[in-house]
Amino acid sequence: MRGAVFKIMLLSLMRDRGALAMSFILPGLVFAIFAVALAAASGGQLAVKVSIADLRQDDISGRIVDQLKSSDSLRVGSFVDDNRERVVLAVRDGRADVGLVIRKQISSEAAGVLPKRPMFELITDPAREIATTMVQANLQQAALELGSRPRREEAELFERSMATTSGSQFTAAAYYAGAVSVMFVLYSALTSAASYLEEREQGLLERIVSGPGGAGVVIDGKFLFIAILGFVQTSLVFLMAWVVFDVDLPAHLTNWAITTACVSIACAGLMIAFVTFLRTKRQAETLGQMLVVVLSAIGGSMVPRFMMPEEVQTIGWVTPNSWALDAYATILWLGDDVNKLHLPWSMLLAMGFLGVLVARVKAAWSKTA
């Protein structure tokens, strides 16, 4: 009897391609994604993007810059001769993880009048604290190697300045409110969209699409419901973040609402398009879960994207997670500049409405096939 039960379960698994994928492909795929992202950081291979403004312009500062350029853990880009504001803008826009300003040396005449300031100013994004720590460690090492003076206190070498312009401060709760909500909206959209396949299996869909509206009305109705549901779910997550973790949501309510609507539309469109290419609800549940995990992993919902290799970061832009997190970061702690939100909003809306279009075409084609 035990053998018979074992055989039944084995045959059931072998006949279900989705279950096979979940059982044997998903674990290795998720491991590979996390290994690539986290091994780079923990193994010292994390390439932090640094933008530098050398205001000092002497032999010492030049040698320090050369030291930083030769570091395996740093990638010095968008080098600026003497413009601090361009460095701040590079960090604020995400083109650099950390900015470095090497200050001018105060003349002996002014030394007794002006307050003494650290040699290095680090322009930081609080969401990338690990990157700031790595740059600081490299600077400390470079200063020790190039100078014969004894080791100086950290406060004498470094001063930190935020790249943000808004009054809101970064918190882990603010980041993960966006990261977690996008992931769960994708899961919820998948579950709701899978009802399309259930209705098709039961024959109900055939009776509905035989009406004057055809398959398009079914797709549109499901899309509208899923998008509204996603907006409500995200609102509950951010409400918890505001009430319990003091995330300053009311100060950014309008842009947050627009972003959340765009995210919900993107997730709804993508998932409803995905299920129209499947045959059974069980396939949607198994393959869909694998898809959501992969999108969330490379999109930054599980691991911050700056910790990933540049190639993975580039691939991540095909996911709604990356655009959503970029928009939420801009709103909640990077200045709430609406001009920088146009691109994320446009990409999310394009994903959503393109998904609806694909779903409508596929559903209509399936009806006539």
C-alpha positions, 0 to 999 in steps of 0.5 A, spaced: 500 500 500 505 504 501 508 503 494 502 504 491 501 511 494 508 513 493 507 511 485 501 515 485 504 521 488 510 520 483 506 519 477 502 526 479 509 529 479 511 527 473 505 529 469 505 536 472 510 540 468 509 546 473 510 542 479 516 539 476 519 546 475 518 548 482 521 542 485 527 541 481 528 548 477 526 553 482 531 551 488 537 552 483 535 558 480 533 562 486 540 559 489 544 562 483 541 569 484 542 569 491 549 567 490 551 572 485 548 577 489 550 576 496 557 572 494 559 579 491 558 583 497 561 578 502 566 576 498 569 583 497 567 583 490 562 588 490 564 594 485 561 600 489 560 606 484 564 612 486 563 619 484 569 624 486 570 632 486 578 633 487 577 640 490 584 640 493 588 638 486 595 637 489 600 631 489 596 628 495 589 628 492 592 625 486 595 619 489 589 618 493 584 618 487 589 613 484 589 609 490 581 609 489 581 607 482 586 601 483 581 598 488 578 592 486 572 593 490 571 600 488 569 603 481 570 610 480 566 613 475 564 620 472 570 623 475 569 631 476 575 636 477 572 641 482 564 641 482 561 638 488 554 639 486 555 634 480 557 629 485 551 630 489 547 630 483 550 623 481 548 620 488 541 623 488 540 620 481 543 613 483 549 614 478 553 613 484 553 609 490 557 614 494 560 621 492 567 623 495 569 631 495 577 632 497 577 639 500 582 644 499 587 645 504 586 651 508 592 656 508 596 658 514 593 665 514 586 662 514 587 656 519 587 661 525 580 664 523 576 658 519 574 652 523 578 646 521 574 641 517 576 634 515 579 632 509 574 628 506 567 629 505 562 623 503 556 624 500 551 619 502 545 615 500 542 612 507 540 606 503 547 604 501 550 605 508 554 598 506 557 602 500 559 608 504 563 604 509 567 600 504 569 607 501 571 610 508 575 604 509 579 605 502 580 612 504 582 610 511 587 605 508 589 610 502 591 616 507 595 611 512 599 609 506 600 615 503 602 619 509 607 618 514 603 622 520 600 617 525 593 614 524 588 620 525 581 619 528 575 618 523 572 624 525 578 628 523 578 625 516 571 624 514 565 628 514 558 625 512 553 629 508 546 627 505 545 627 498 537 628 499 534 634 499 527 632 502 526 633 510 524 625 510 530 621 512 531 614 510 529 608 514 529 600 513 522 600 514 521 605 508 525 601 503 522 594 505 515 597 505 516 598 497 520 592 496 515 587 500 508 591 497 511 590 490 512 582 491 506 581 495 502 585 489 505 580 484 503 574 488 496 577 489 495 579 482 497 572 480 492 568 484 487 573 482 489 572 474 489 564 475 481 565 476 481 566 468 484 559 467 479 556 472 473 559 469 476 556 462 477 549 465 469 549 468 467 552 461 464 558 464 469 562 460 466 560 453 459 562 455 462 569 457 466 570 451 460 568 447 457 575 448 457 581 445 464 583 448 468 577 447 474 575 451 476 582 451 471 584 457 473 578 461 480 581 460 479 588 462 474 586 468 479 582 471 485 587 470 481 592 473 479 588 479 486 586 480 489 593 479 484 596 485 486 590 489 493 591 489 492 598 490 489 597 497 494 592 499 499 596 498 496 602 502 495 597 507 503 596 507 504 603 507 499 605 512 502 600 517 509 603 515 506 610 517 503 608 524 508 603 526 515 605 523 514 613 522 515 613 515 513 620 513 507 618 508 502 624 509 508 629 506 508 625 500 501 622 499 500 625 492 506 622 488 505 616 492 498 614 490 500 615 483 506 611 484 502 605 487 497 606 482 502 605 476 505 599 480 498 596 481 497 597 473 504 594 472 503 587 476 496 586 474 497 587 466 503 582 467 500 577 471 494 577 466 498 576 460 502 571 463 496 566 465 493 567 458 499 563 455 498 557 460 493 551 460 491 550 467 490 553 474 495 549 477 500 551 472 499 558 473 500 557 481 507 553 480 510 556 474 507 563 477 510 562 483 517 561 480 516 567 476 514 572 482 520 569 486 525 571 480 522 578 478 523 579 486 530 577 487 533 580 481 528 587 482 531 588 489 525 586 493 529 581 496 536 584 496 538 591 495 540 592 487 546 596 488 549 589 492 548 585 485 553 585 479 552 590 474 549 585 469 544 583 474 542 590 475 541 591 468 537 585 467 533 588 473 530 594 469 525 589 466 522 588 472 516 592 475 520 591 482 526 595 480 522 601 477 517 601 483 523 601 488 526 607 484 520 611 484 518 610 492 526 612 493 525 618 490 519 620 493 520 618 500 527 620 501 531 622 495 527 629 494 520 627 492 522 631 485 516 629 480 521 630 474 525 624 476 518 620 477 516 621 470 520 615 467 518 610 472 511 611 472 511 611 464 515 604 464 510 601 469 504 604 465 507 601 459 508 594 462 501 594 465 497 596 458 502 592 454 500 586 458 493 587 457 494 588 450 497 581 449 492 578 454 486 580 449 490 578 443 492 571 446 485 570 449 481 572 442 486 568 438 485 562 443 477 563 442 478 562 434 483 557 434 
